[in-house]
Amino acid sequence: MCKIWLITGSSSGLGRSVLEAALKAGNKVLATARKPERLEGLVAQYAQQVRTFELDVTDAHASQAAVDLVIETYGRLDVLVNNAGYGHIVPFEQTDDASFRAQMDTNFYGVVNLVRAALPHMRKRRQGHIINISSVGGRTSAPGLSAYQAAKWAVGGFTEVLAKETAAFGVNAIAIEPGGMRTDWSAVASGQQIELFEEYQPSVGAMLTRLKDYSGTEVGDPRKVADVIVDLASRQNLPPHLLLGSDALRVYETAEGERRRAADEWRAVTTSVDIEGV
C-alpha cells in the first residue's frame, strides 16, 4: 500500500538513499532539504510521487509548514523520517558556542520540531511511524564529537520516551543507530580543520587521523540502510532503538562492556547512599 512520507535532509547521504528507496517502493514523498534544487533529477523521474520543500529544520514554523503541506497535498502523513544532521570533529574547548548550539539545534531540536508538528495528526489518525536517524554515537562516545554526540544521545532518549507515550494509540517511534556508512559524513565532520591545542593531539588528533583512514572504507551501505527503513515503515511494535551495521554492534557491545565493568567496580559506592533498613 502506498504510504505518505516526509523526509528531512533528503538531498544527499542517507536521506537521499531513503528518498530513492521510498519512491522506488511506490510511496509518495515530501522531500525536504536546505537545497531542494539538488533533487531535480528525482523529481523529473518520479513527478507523480514527489514534491520538494526548502526546509531548515531548526525553524519550528517552517517545520510546521512542511507538515501542513504534506497533509494538504496528500491528505495524510504516514511516515516521518528525521534525517537532517551533521557533525564537526573539534575539541569541546575549541568549539565556539555558536557552532555547538547550531549542531544541537539541527541534530536534536530539528527532530523535536518535526515531531511536534506531525504528532497531533498521527495521534488523531491513531497510526504513523516516526523514524529518527540517530547513530551508534548516540550510545557511545568519541573524542571531538561533543556537540554531535550530545545531540544524538538526546535523540535516543527522546525517541525512547516518545515510543512509550505513543504506542497505546498506534504510533511507532524508533531511533535508527547506524555505524559508518559510505556517505559524505566523514568529509563534512573532518572538514573544519583548526590548529588543535597540543594537549588534544592524543585524543582528537588521533580521531581525525583514524577518520581520514576510515573514510571510503566504511562497512555500511546507505542503500541497504534505506531498504531497512522502508521495511520498518510497514511494521508494528518496533524497538525504540535499532543498531545497523556490524561495526555499530561491535562498538556498542564494547561500550556496554566498559559500563558493566565500571558499574561492578563501583557497586559498593553506588549502594552506599541507601537509607539503612529500607
N, C-alpha and C positions, 0 to 999 in steps of 0.2 A: 504494500500500500504506500502511496506517495505521502511523504511527510514534509512539513514546512519547517525549514531550518533558518536560523540566524547564526552566522559565524563571524567572529571578530578576528582582526589580523589576518585576513584571508588572501592577501596579495602575494605572500611569499612563505617559504618554510613549511612547517607542518600545517599551518592554516590553509595554504593553497592546496596541499595534498588532501586535506579533509574536504575542502570545497569540491575538488575534482571527483573524489570518491562519492560524495553525496549526490552530485549531479549524474554521475555515471549510473548510480543505483536508481535513478528516476525521480529523485526528490526535487523540490523547489526550494530555492535558497535566496535570502537576502544576504549578500556578501558585503561585509563592511571592511573598510581599510582606510588608513590615512591617505593613501594614493590609489583610489579605485581605478584610475586610468590604466594601471598595470594589469587589469583584468579584462581588457577589451577583447582579447582573443577568445577567452572562455565565454564572454557574453555573446560574441558572434556565433560561437559553436552551439551554445545552449540558450538561444534567445528566448525560448518559451519557458525556461525553467529558472532563470536567474535575473535578479536585479542587484545593482550595486548602490552603496551608500557611503559617503565620506564620513568617517567617524573617528574622533579622538575619544577613546573610552574613558578618559579622565573627566570628560564633560558629562555630568549627570543629565542635563537637559537634552543633549544630543543623543545620549543612550536611550532615553525615554522616547525620543522622536524616532529612533531606529526601530524600536519595538512597536510603536504605533504604526509605522509604515508597513511593517511586515504583516500586521493584523489587518490593516486597511487593504493591502494588496491581495492577500491570500485568505483572509478570513480567520486565521488562527496562527498560533506558533506552537509547534510540537517539540522542537529540539533547539536548545540554546547551547552553542559551543563558545566558551570564553577562552580564546586562544591568544589574544594580543598580549605581548610581553617582550621584555629584553633584559639583559644584564650587562654590567661592566665589571671587569676584574680590577679592583683598586683596593688598597688597604682602607679599612674604615677611617683611620685617622687622616688619610689623604683624600677622602671622599667629601666634597663640599656638600653643604646642607641641601642646596637646590637639586643636585644630582641624586642624593639619597631619597629625597621626597618624590622626585619625578619617577624613580623606579618603583617606589611603594605605590604611588598613585596609579601607575599603569598596571603593574602586575597584581596588585591586590584590590585597590578601590575601583579599578576598571571592572573587575569581576563583580564587586558589590553593586556598582551602578547598573549593570545589565540585569543582574538577578533581581534587584529591587524593581526594575521596570517590568520584567517578564513574569515574576511570580504571581501577582494578583490574577493575571489572565489564566495561567496554568491552574491555579487553585480553583477558580470558578469552573473550569472545564474538568477538574479532577483528573488531570493527566498531563504528562510532559516529562522531558528529560533535560536536566541541567548538567552539562559536561564541562567541567572546569579543568583546563590544561595546567597542571602543576609541573612537578619534576621530582625525580628521586632526591633532588636538592631540597625538597620540601620535607624530607625526613632525615636528611644527613646534613653535613656542612663541609665547606671547603674554603680555605683562606682566599680573601679577595672578593668574596661574593656576599658581603654582609647585607646589603640592601636587597639584592635579588632573592637570596635565600630566606631572609626575614619575611619577605612578601610571600614566597612560596609556602613557608611554614604556616603563614596566616591563611592562605588559600585552603590548605589541607584541613586546618582546624575549623574554618568557616564552613567548608563543604560537609564535614562530618556532622557538625551541629545541624546544618540545613537538612541533611538526609534524614536525621532523626525527627525533625519537625514536620517534614513534608510527606513522609512515607504513608501516613494514615490517609491521605487524600490523593494518593496515586501519582505523586510527582517524585521521580528518581533524581537524586543528586549524587555525582561521583567526581572524584578528583583523579585525573589521569596523571601518572607519575613516570614518565619515560626516562630512560638513561640517555646516553649520547646518540644523536641522530645525524645523518648526513644532510644537514641544512646549513644555513649561514650563521647559526647561533655562535659558534666558536669565533668566527671572524669579527662579529659585532662585539662579543664580550671582551676580546683582546684588542679591539681597535683603538681604544682611547689610551694610548701609551703615555705614561708620565714617568718622571725620574723617581724611582722608589727610594724612600729613605733606606739607608743601608740595613737597618735593623729588620726590614721586611723582605730582604732578599731570600733568606732561607725558607720563608713561607709563601708569600705572594709571588715573589720572583720565581720560585720553583714551580708554582702553579701555572704561571704564564708559559714557562718552558715546556711543561707537560702538555698544556693545551695546544701549543704550536705543533708538537709532535703528533698529537692525537687527532688534530683536525684533518678530516678526509678519510680517517680510518675507523670512524665510529661504527659500532655493530648495528645500530638501529636504522631500519628502513622507514622513512616517514610515510611511504605509501602503505606499508603493512600496518603501521600505527593507525593511519586513516581508515583502513578497512576494518580494524577492530572497533574504532569509534562508530562507524556506520552500523556495524553489527550490534553494538551496545544500545543504540537508539531504538532497537526493536525488542529489547529485553526488559524484564521487570526484575525487581528485587536485586538491584545491583549493590555491590560492596561500596562503601564510602571512599575507598582508596583502591587503585589498581596500578601496580607496578608494571611497566612494559619494557622488556629488554633484559637479556641475561646479565648485562653489566649493572643495570639498575638493581636487580635481585642480589647480585654479589655485593654491591656497595651497601645496600640496605642491611643485609644479613651481617656484614662486618660491623656496621654501626650499632645494630641491635645487640650484638655480642659484647661490644665495648660497654654499652649501657648496663647490660645484665651483670657484667663483672664489677662495674663501679657500684651498682646497687647492692651486690653481695658484700663487697668490701666495706661499704659504709652502712650496712644494715643496723649495726648496734647504735650508731649515731642517729639514724633515721627513727628508730623506735624509742630512743631515749627521752623524747619530749612528750610521750603519752602520760596522761594523768594516771597515777598508780591505782590499781584496783578496778580500772574501767575495762 
